[in-house]
Amino acid sequence: MDNAIEVAKQAAVQWGYLAAGFGAGLVILGAAFGIGKL
């Protein structure tokens, strides 16, 4: 059972990084478009 818990933890961490990266990308894109419109 410990192995399944470790796999779940690693998956959660990977999804966390993915979500954080996606959020940062959206912020950067939003800023770039905002600057472009000025």
CHARMM-style PDB file with segment names, atoms N, HN, CA, C and O in Angstrom:
ATOM      1  N   MET     1       0.826  -1.204   0.000  1.00  0.00      PROA
ATOM      2  CA  MET     1       0.000   0.000   0.000  1.00  0.00      PROA
ATOM      3  C   MET     1       0.864   1.259   0.000  1.00  0.00      PROA
ATOM      4  O   MET     1       0.483   2.274  -0.583  1.00  0.00      PROA
ATOM      5  N   ASP     2       2.010   1.197   0.643  1.00  0.00      PROA
ATOM      6  HN  ASP     2       2.320   0.372   1.116  1.00  0.00      PROA
ATOM      7  CA  ASP     2       2.894   2.369   0.688  1.00  0.00      PROA
ATOM      8  C   ASP     2       3.266   2.811  -0.721  1.00  0.00      PROA
ATOM      9  O   ASP     2       3.353   4.006  -1.002  1.00  0.00      PROA
ATOM     10  N   ASN     3       3.487   1.831  -1.612  1.00  0.00      PROA
ATOM     11  HN  ASN     3       3.416   0.860  -1.384  1.00  0.00      PROA
ATOM     12  CA  ASN     3       3.885   2.145  -2.977  1.00  0.00      PROA
ATOM     13  C   ASN     3       2.802   2.963  -3.678  1.00  0.00      PROA
ATOM     14  O   ASN     3       3.110   3.932  -4.371  1.00  0.00      PROA
ATOM     15  N   ALA     4       1.547   2.585  -3.504  1.00  0.00      PROA
ATOM     16  HN  ALA     4       1.296   1.798  -2.940  1.00  0.00      PROA
ATOM     17  CA  ALA     4       0.438   3.302  -4.143  1.00  0.00      PROA
ATOM     18  C   ALA     4       0.372   4.737  -3.627  1.00  0.00      PROA
ATOM     19  O   ALA     4       0.099   5.667  -4.386  1.00  0.00      PROA
ATOM     20  N   ILE     5       0.624   4.906  -2.336  1.00  0.00      PROA
ATOM     21  HN  ILE     5       0.846   4.150  -1.720  1.00  0.00      PROA
ATOM     22  CA  ILE     5       0.592   6.254  -1.749  1.00  0.00      PROA
ATOM     23  C   ILE     5       1.707   7.110  -2.351  1.00  0.00      PROA
ATOM     24  O   ILE     5       1.494   8.281  -2.664  1.00  0.00      PROA
ATOM     25  N   GLU     6       2.885   6.528  -2.510  1.00  0.00      PROA
ATOM     26  HN  GLU     6       3.057   5.576  -2.256  1.00  0.00      PROA
ATOM     27  CA  GLU     6       4.012   7.270  -3.093  1.00  0.00      PROA
ATOM     28  C   GLU     6       3.692   7.681  -4.526  1.00  0.00      PROA
ATOM     29  O   GLU     6       3.960   8.815  -4.925  1.00  0.00      PROA
ATOM     30  N   VAL     7       3.117   6.758  -5.302  1.00  0.00      PROA
ATOM     31  HN  VAL     7       2.899   5.837  -4.978  1.00  0.00      PROA
ATOM     32  CA  VAL     7       2.766   7.061  -6.693  1.00  0.00      PROA
ATOM     33  C   VAL     7       1.743   8.195  -6.735  1.00  0.00      PROA
ATOM     34  O   VAL     7       1.839   9.099  -7.565  1.00  0.00      PROA
ATOM     35  N   ALA     8       0.766   8.138  -5.833  1.00  0.00      PROA
ATOM     36  HN  ALA     8       0.688   7.404  -5.159  1.00  0.00      PROA
ATOM     37  CA  ALA     8      -0.266   9.178  -5.795  1.00  0.00      PROA
ATOM     38  C   ALA     8       0.347  10.524  -5.437  1.00  0.00      PROA
ATOM     39  O   ALA     8      -0.020  11.552  -6.006  1.00  0.00      PROA
ATOM     40  N   LYS     9       1.281  10.517  -4.493  1.00  0.00      PROA
ATOM     41  HN  LYS     9       1.579   9.682  -4.030  1.00  0.00      PROA
ATOM     42  CA  LYS     9       1.955  11.769  -4.095  1.00  0.00      PROA
ATOM     43  C   LYS     9       2.713  12.361  -5.279  1.00  0.00      PROA
ATOM     44  O   LYS     9       2.632  13.561  -5.544  1.00  0.00      PROA
ATOM     45  N   GLN    10       3.455  11.501  -5.991  1.00  0.00      PROA
ATOM     46  HN  GLN    10       3.520  10.526  -5.776  1.00  0.00      PROA
ATOM     47  CA  GLN    10       4.237  11.989  -7.133  1.00  0.00      PROA
ATOM     48  C   GLN    10       3.320  12.551  -8.213  1.00  0.00      PROA
ATOM     49  O   GLN    10       3.624  13.579  -8.819  1.00  0.00      PROA
ATOM     50  N   ALA    11       2.188  11.873  -8.455  1.00  0.00      PROA
ATOM     51  HN  ALA    11       1.941  11.038  -7.963  1.00  0.00      PROA
ATOM     52  CA  ALA    11       1.239  12.345  -9.467  1.00  0.00      PROA
ATOM     53  C   ALA    11       0.680  13.705  -9.055  1.00  0.00      PROA
ATOM     54  O   ALA    11       0.544  14.601  -9.887  1.00  0.00      PROA
ATOM     55  N   ALA    12       0.358  13.857  -7.772  1.00  0.00      PROA
ATOM     56  HN  ALA    12       0.469  13.129  -7.095  1.00  0.00      PROA
ATOM     57  CA  ALA    12      -0.190  15.123  -7.282  1.00  0.00      PROA
ATOM     58  C   ALA    12       0.826  16.245  -7.458  1.00  0.00      PROA
ATOM     59  O   ALA    12       0.469  17.354  -7.856  1.00  0.00      PROA
ATOM     60  N   VAL    13       2.086  15.959  -7.164  1.00  0.00      PROA
ATOM     61  HN  VAL    13       2.376  15.058  -6.841  1.00  0.00      PROA
ATOM     62  CA  VAL    13       3.138  16.973  -7.309  1.00  0.00      PROA
ATOM     63  C   VAL    13       3.288  17.360  -8.776  1.00  0.00      PROA
ATOM     64  O   VAL    13       3.417  18.541  -9.099  1.00  0.00      PROA
ATOM     65  N   GLN    14       3.273  16.358  -9.674  1.00  0.00      PROA
ATOM     66  HN  GLN    14       3.169  15.399  -9.412  1.00  0.00      PROA
ATOM     67  CA  GLN    14       3.422  16.647 -11.100  1.00  0.00      PROA
ATOM     68  C   GLN    14       2.264  17.502 -11.608  1.00  0.00      PROA
ATOM     69  O   GLN    14       2.476  18.443 -12.372  1.00  0.00      PROA
ATOM     70  N   TRP    15       1.019  17.173 -11.179  1.00  0.00      PROA
ATOM     71  HN  TRP    15       0.847  16.408 -10.558  1.00  0.00      PROA
ATOM     72  CA  TRP    15      -0.136  17.967 -11.597  1.00  0.00      PROA
ATOM     73  C   TRP    15      -0.038  19.377 -11.024  1.00  0.00      PROA
ATOM     74  O   TRP    15      -0.440  20.346 -11.668  1.00  0.00      PROA
ATOM     75  N   GLY    16       0.504  19.485  -9.799  1.00  0.00      PROA
ATOM     76  HN  GLY    16       0.830  18.697  -9.276  1.00  0.00      PROA
ATOM     77  CA  GLY    16       0.671  20.798  -9.180  1.00  0.00      PROA
ATOM     78  C   GLY    16       1.610  21.672  -9.997  1.00  0.00      PROA
ATOM     79  O   GLY    16       1.334  22.847 -10.242  1.00  0.00      PROA
ATOM     80  N   TYR    17       2.738  21.073 -10.420  1.00  0.00      PROA
ATOM     81  HN  TYR    17       2.963  20.119 -10.221  1.00  0.00      PROA
ATOM     82  CA  TYR    17       3.692  21.834 -11.235  1.00  0.00      PROA
ATOM     83  C   TYR    17       3.052  22.212 -12.567  1.00  0.00      PROA
ATOM     84  O   TYR    17       3.236  23.325 -13.059  1.00  0.00      PROA
ATOM     85  N   LEU    18       2.299  21.275 -13.147  1.00  0.00      PROA
ATOM     86  HN  LEU    18       2.149  20.371 -12.748  1.00  0.00      PROA
ATOM     87  CA  LEU    18       1.650  21.520 -14.432  1.00  0.00      PROA
ATOM     88  C   LEU    18       0.669  22.691 -14.311  1.00  0.00      PROA
ATOM     89  O   LEU    18       0.652  23.593 -15.149  1.00  0.00      PROA
ATOM     90  N   ALA    19      -0.147  22.659 -13.250  1.00  0.00      PROA
ATOM     91  HN  ALA    19      -0.134  21.927 -12.570  1.00  0.00      PROA
ATOM     92  CA  ALA    19      -1.139  23.717 -13.035  1.00  0.00      PROA
ATOM     93  C   ALA    19      -0.444  25.052 -12.792  1.00  0.00      PROA
ATOM     94  O   ALA    19      -0.883  26.082 -13.304  1.00  0.00      PROA
ATOM     95  N   ALA    20       0.641  25.041 -12.014  1.00  0.00      PROA
ATOM     96  HN  ALA    20       0.998  24.205 -11.598  1.00  0.00      PROA
ATOM     97  CA  ALA    20       1.375  26.275 -11.719  1.00  0.00      PROA
ATOM     98  C   ALA    20       1.987  26.832 -13.003  1.00  0.00      PROA
ATOM     99  O   ALA    20       1.939  28.038 -13.249  1.00  0.00      PROA
ATOM    100  N   GLY    21       2.560  25.948 -13.818  1.00  0.00      PROA
ATOM    101  HN  GLY    21       2.599  24.969 -13.619  1.00  0.00      PROA
ATOM    102  CA  GLY    21       3.158  26.378 -15.074  1.00  0.00      PROA
ATOM    103  C   GLY    21       2.114  26.961 -16.016  1.00  0.00      PROA
ATOM    104  O   GLY    21       2.354  27.968 -16.682  1.00  0.00      PROA
ATOM    105  N   PHE    22       0.945  26.309 -16.064  1.00  0.00      PROA
ATOM    106  HN  PHE    22       0.751  25.491 -15.523  1.00  0.00      PROA
ATOM    107  CA  PHE    22      -0.136  26.789 -16.925  1.00  0.00      PROA
ATOM    108  C   PHE    22      -0.611  28.162 -16.461  1.00  0.00      PROA
ATOM    109  O   PHE    22      -0.828  29.059 -17.275  1.00  0.00      PROA
ATOM    110  N   GLY    23      -0.772  28.320 -15.147  1.00  0.00      PROA
ATOM    111  HN  GLY    23      -0.596  27.591 -14.486  1.00  0.00      PROA
ATOM    112  CA  GLY    23      -1.209  29.599 -14.586  1.00  0.00      PROA
ATOM    113  C   GLY    23      -0.204  30.701 -14.895  1.00  0.00      PROA
ATOM    114  O   GLY    23      -0.582  31.810 -15.274  1.00  0.00      PROA
ATOM    115  N   ALA    24       1.079  30.387 -14.730  1.00  0.00      PROA
ATOM    116  HN  ALA    24       1.386  29.486 -14.423  1.00  0.00      PROA
ATOM    117  CA  ALA    24       2.118  31.379 -14.999  1.00  0.00      PROA
ATOM    118  C   ALA    24       2.108  31.752 -16.479  1.00  0.00      PROA
ATOM    119  O   ALA    24       2.275  32.919 -16.830  1.00  0.00      PROA
ATOM    120  N   GLY    25       1.912  30.763 -17.339  1.00  0.00      PROA
ATOM    121  HN  GLY    25       1.776  29.815 -17.053  1.00  0.00      PROA
ATOM    122  CA  GLY    25       1.865  31.013 -18.777  1.00  0.00      PROA
ATOM    123  C   GLY    25       0.717  31.954 -19.134  1.00  0.00      PROA
ATOM    124  O   GLY    25       0.872  32.859 -19.953  1.00  0.00      PROA
ATOM    125  N   LEU    26      -0.445  31.725 -18.503  1.00  0.00      PROA
ATOM    126  HN  LEU    26      -0.571  30.989 -17.838  1.00  0.00      PROA
ATOM    127  CA  LEU    26      -1.601  32.591 -18.764  1.00  0.00      PROA
ATOM    128  C   LEU    26      -1.309  34.016 -18.320  1.00  0.00      PROA
ATOM    129  O   LEU    26      -1.660  34.969 -19.015  1.00  0.00      PROA
ATOM    130  N   VAL    27      -0.666  34.166 -17.162  1.00  0.00      PROA
ATOM    131  HN  VAL    27      -0.381  33.391 -16.597  1.00  0.00      PROA
ATOM    132  CA  VAL    27      -0.342  35.502 -16.647  1.00  0.00      PROA
ATOM    133  C   VAL    27       0.621  36.210 -17.598  1.00  0.00      PROA
ATOM    134  O   VAL    27       0.448  37.390 -17.902  1.00  0.00      PROA
ATOM    135  N   ILE    28       1.640  35.479 -18.066  1.00  0.00      PROA
ATOM    136  HN  ILE    28       1.781  34.521 -17.819  1.00  0.00      PROA
ATOM    137  CA  ILE    28       2.635  36.069 -18.978  1.00  0.00      PROA
ATOM    138  C   ILE    28       1.963  36.462 -20.297  1.00  0.00      PROA
ATOM    139  O   ILE    28       2.212  37.542 -20.833  1.00  0.00      PROA
ATOM    140  N   LEU    29       1.104  35.565 -20.813  1.00  0.00      PROA
ATOM    141  HN  LEU    29       0.902  34.688 -20.378  1.00  0.00      PROA
ATOM    142  CA  LEU    29       0.396  35.874 -22.065  1.00  0.00      PROA
ATOM    143  C   LEU    29      -0.502  37.090 -21.878  1.00  0.00      PROA
ATOM    144  O   LEU    29      -0.546  37.976 -22.732  1.00  0.00      PROA
ATOM    145  N   GLY    30      -1.218  37.128 -20.756  1.00  0.00      PROA
ATOM    146  HN  GLY    30      -1.182  36.409 -20.062  1.00  0.00      PROA
ATOM    147  CA  GLY    30      -2.103  38.260 -20.476  1.00  0.00      PROA
ATOM    148  C   GLY    30      -1.323  39.563 -20.401  1.00  0.00      PROA
ATOM    149  O   GLY    30      -1.759  40.587 -20.928  1.00  0.00      PROA
ATOM    150  N   ALA    31      -0.173  39.521 -19.746  1.00  0.00      PROA
ATOM    151  HN  ALA    31       0.181  38.689 -19.318  1.00  0.00      PROA
ATOM    152  CA  ALA    31       0.656  40.720 -19.620  1.00  0.00      PROA
ATOM    153  C   ALA    31       1.171  41.147 -20.991  1.00  0.00      PROA
ATOM    154  O   ALA    31       1.184  42.336 -21.308  1.00  0.00      PROA
ATOM    155  N   ALA    32       1.596  40.177 -21.804  1.00  0.00      PROA
ATOM    156  HN  ALA    32       1.585  39.211 -21.547  1.00  0.00      PROA
ATOM    157  CA  ALA    32       2.123  40.492 -23.132  1.00  0.00      PROA
ATOM    158  C   ALA    32       1.041  41.141 -23.991  1.00  0.00      PROA
ATOM    159  O   ALA    32       1.303  42.130 -24.675  1.00  0.00      PROA
ATOM    160  N   PHE    33      -0.175  40.587 -23.959  1.00  0.00      PROA
ATOM    161  HN  PHE    33      -0.387  39.784 -23.403  1.00  0.00      PROA
ATOM    162  CA  PHE    33      -1.265  41.164 -24.746  1.00  0.00      PROA
ATOM    163  C   PHE    33      -1.643  42.538 -24.207  1.00  0.00      PROA
ATOM    164  O   PHE    33      -1.945  43.448 -24.979  1.00  0.00      PROA
ATOM    165  N   GLY    34      -1.628  42.689 -22.880  1.00  0.00      PROA
ATOM    166  HN  GLY    34      -1.383  41.950 -22.253  1.00  0.00      PROA
ATOM    167  CA  GLY    34      -1.958  43.974 -22.272  1.00  0.00      PROA
ATOM    168  C   GLY    34      -0.968  45.048 -22.697  1.00  0.00      PROA
ATOM    169  O   GLY    34      -1.360  46.172 -23.009  1.00  0.00      PROA
ATOM    170  N   ILE    35       0.329  44.698 -22.710  1.00  0.00      PROA
ATOM    171  HN  ILE    35       0.647  43.784 -22.457  1.00  0.00      PROA
ATOM    172  CA  ILE    35       1.361  45.660 -23.109  1.00  0.00      PROA
ATOM    173  C   ILE    35       1.219  45.970 -24.602  1.00  0.00      PROA
ATOM    174  O   ILE    35       1.391  47.112 -25.027  1.00  0.00      PROA
ATOM    175  N   GLY    36       0.903  44.938 -25.390  1.00  0.00      PROA
ATOM    176  HN  GLY    36       0.764  44.010 -25.045  1.00  0.00      PROA
ATOM    177  CA  GLY    36       0.762  45.119 -26.832  1.00  0.00      PROA
ATOM    178  C   GLY    36      -0.380  46.057 -27.194  1.00  0.00      PROA
ATOM    179  O   GLY    36      -0.325  46.744 -28.214  1.00  0.00      PROA
ATOM    180  N   LYS    37      -1.420  46.086 -26.357  1.00  0.00      PROA
ATOM    181  HN  LYS    37      -1.464  45.528 -25.528  1.00  0.00      PROA
ATOM    182  CA  LYS    37      -2.586  46.927 -26.648  1.00  0.00      PROA
ATOM    183  C   LYS    37      -2.363  48.380 -26.265  1.00  0.00      PROA
ATOM    184  O   LYS    37      -3.099  49.256 -26.717  1.00  0.00      PROA
ATOM    185  N   LEU    38      -1.357  48.651 -25.437  1.00  0.00      PROA
ATOM    186  HN  LEU    38      -0.758  47.939 -25.069  1.00  0.00      PROA
ATOM    187  CA  LEU    38      -1.113  50.028 -24.998  1.00  0.00      PROA
ATOM    188  C   LEU    38      -0.590  50.889 -26.142  1.00  0.00      PROA
ATOM    189  OT1 LEU    38      -0.331  52.077 -25.952  1.00  0.00      PROA
TER     190      LEU     38
END
